Amino acid sequence: MPDDELLTVADVMARLKLGRSTVYDLIRSRRLPSITIGRCRRIPARALNDYITNEMEAAA
């Protein structure tokens, strides 16, 4: 996945196997950075990769 790709909430839900409210909770708590374009919420692929890396490091 290219680092400059913008993912939808549904994309993130599918990749993390999480529900919509959990993904929005991560965004709301600023653990998963996102941007708003018009009325659409987008998560940079790099932000998702960073989130996964941080969670893996915290679990180790």
Backbone bond lengths (Angstrom), bond angles and torsions (degrees), N, CA, C in turn:
res aa  C-N    CA-C-N  psi(-1)  N-CA   C-N-CA  omega(-1)  CA-C   N-CA-C  phi
1 M - - - 1.455 - - 1.524 108.07 -
2 P 1.328 117.79 124.95 1.466 121.10 179.39 1.526 111.68 -63.42
3 D 1.342 116.19 143.17 1.469 120.46 -178.04 1.518 113.07 -65.96
4 D 1.344 117.96 -22.32 1.463 119.47 -177.79 1.528 112.39 -93.18
5 E 1.327 117.17 4.47 1.464 121.14 179.23 1.522 110.56 -71.14
6 L 1.330 116.34 141.59 1.459 121.63 175.73 1.523 108.43 -105.77
7 L 1.324 116.35 127.07 1.452 122.36 -176.52 1.521 110.84 -103.36
8 T 1.305 116.39 147.38 1.461 120.58 173.43 1.526 108.73 -82.50
9 V 1.315 115.53 167.69 1.464 119.90 175.51 1.528 109.52 -60.11
10 A 1.319 117.09 -39.60 1.466 120.63 178.41 1.530 111.47 -62.56
11 D 1.336 117.58 -37.52 1.468 120.92 176.69 1.527 110.30 -61.72
12 V 1.329 115.97 -45.76 1.463 120.86 -179.40 1.528 110.10 -65.57
13 M 1.328 116.83 -40.74 1.463 120.57 177.10 1.521 110.39 -56.71
14 A 1.317 116.99 -45.52 1.460 121.71 -178.27 1.524 111.67 -67.51
15 R 1.312 117.14 -41.43 1.469 120.38 -177.26 1.514 112.38 -71.22
16 L 1.340 117.45 -35.07 1.466 120.69 -179.38 1.526 112.59 -95.49
17 K 1.333 116.46 -7.11 1.472 121.16 -176.91 1.526 110.56 57.03
18 L 1.335 115.22 47.47 1.461 122.92 -179.80 1.527 109.38 -122.78
19 G 1.316 115.67 162.32 1.454 121.14 176.75 1.517 111.93 -81.86
20 R 1.322 114.53 165.85 1.463 121.64 -178.74 1.538 111.68 -58.70
21 S 1.318 117.30 -46.31 1.466 119.50 -176.99 1.521 111.33 -65.00
22 T 1.319 118.17 -34.36 1.463 120.62 178.41 1.523 110.71 -66.84
23 V 1.316 117.20 -41.45 1.463 120.50 178.41 1.532 109.90 -64.30
24 Y 1.330 116.95 -43.65 1.466 119.07 177.91 1.530 111.49 -65.99
25 D 1.331 118.56 -32.62 1.465 120.95 174.73 1.527 110.54 -63.80
26 L 1.322 117.52 -40.77 1.468 120.96 177.18 1.530 110.63 -63.25
27 I 1.323 116.52 -40.08 1.468 120.72 177.98 1.525 110.10 -67.17
28 R 1.330 116.54 -46.83 1.463 121.72 -177.78 1.537 111.18 -61.56
29 S 1.335 116.76 -37.61 1.467 120.83 -178.99 1.529 112.24 -82.79
30 R 1.337 116.13 0.51 1.467 123.90 178.68 1.525 113.09 66.17
31 R 1.311 117.31 19.22 1.464 120.72 173.67 1.520 110.21 -78.96
32 L 1.334 116.07 -23.47 1.459 122.23 178.01 1.532 107.55 -127.27
33 P 1.335 116.99 102.83 1.463 119.69 -178.28 1.524 111.74 -64.97
34 S 1.324 115.20 148.04 1.459 120.63 178.36 1.523 109.10 -149.71
35 I 1.322 114.28 168.19 1.462 120.75 175.70 1.522 107.86 -128.95
36 T 1.323 115.02 157.65 1.453 120.85 176.35 1.525 108.08 -113.52
37 I 1.317 114.98 128.72 1.462 121.42 176.23 1.524 105.48 -120.36
38 G 1.317 115.47 107.52 1.465 119.06 -172.80 1.522 108.31 65.38
39 R 1.326 116.37 -120.52 1.463 120.57 177.07 1.524 111.94 -104.02
40 C 1.332 116.43 8.31 1.465 121.51 -175.45 1.520 111.08 -100.76
41 R 1.306 116.15 136.14 1.463 122.64 177.12 1.524 107.44 -97.34
42 R 1.336 116.82 130.12 1.459 122.10 178.89 1.519 110.11 -129.93
43 I 1.319 115.27 142.62 1.458 122.58 -179.64 1.524 107.11 -114.85
44 P 1.328 117.62 120.52 1.465 119.05 177.00 1.533 110.06 -62.65
45 A 1.323 116.71 139.18 1.469 121.08 179.83 1.520 110.55 -57.64
46 R 1.311 116.83 -36.73 1.470 120.32 178.99 1.529 110.86 -62.27
47 A 1.335 117.55 -38.73 1.459 121.10 178.20 1.523 110.99 -64.53
48 L 1.330 116.79 -39.85 1.464 119.85 177.50 1.522 110.53 -65.62
49 N 1.334 117.46 -43.48 1.460 120.69 177.67 1.523 111.36 -61.33
50 D 1.333 117.27 -41.96 1.464 121.66 178.18 1.518 110.99 -63.42
51 Y 1.330 116.54 -41.84 1.464 120.76 178.52 1.528 110.48 -60.38
52 I 1.326 116.93 -47.08 1.467 120.78 -179.59 1.532 110.10 -62.54
53 T 1.329 117.32 -44.10 1.469 121.35 179.34 1.521 110.78 -60.73
54 N 1.338 117.52 -45.17 1.470 120.97 179.78 1.511 111.59 -63.51
55 E 1.317 117.40 -40.33 1.464 120.65 179.41 1.529 111.08 -67.09
56 M 1.322 117.37 -37.03 1.469 121.63 177.70 1.523 110.36 -66.00
57 E 1.326 116.46 -42.46 1.462 120.41 179.26 1.526 111.23 -65.93
58 A 1.325 116.56 -39.26 1.464 120.45 179.73 1.520 111.06 -67.51
59 A 1.317 116.86 -31.37 1.465 120.74 -178.84 1.526 112.36 -78.44
60 A 1.330 116.55 -19.20 1.476 120.42 -177.05 1.501 112.33 -80.46
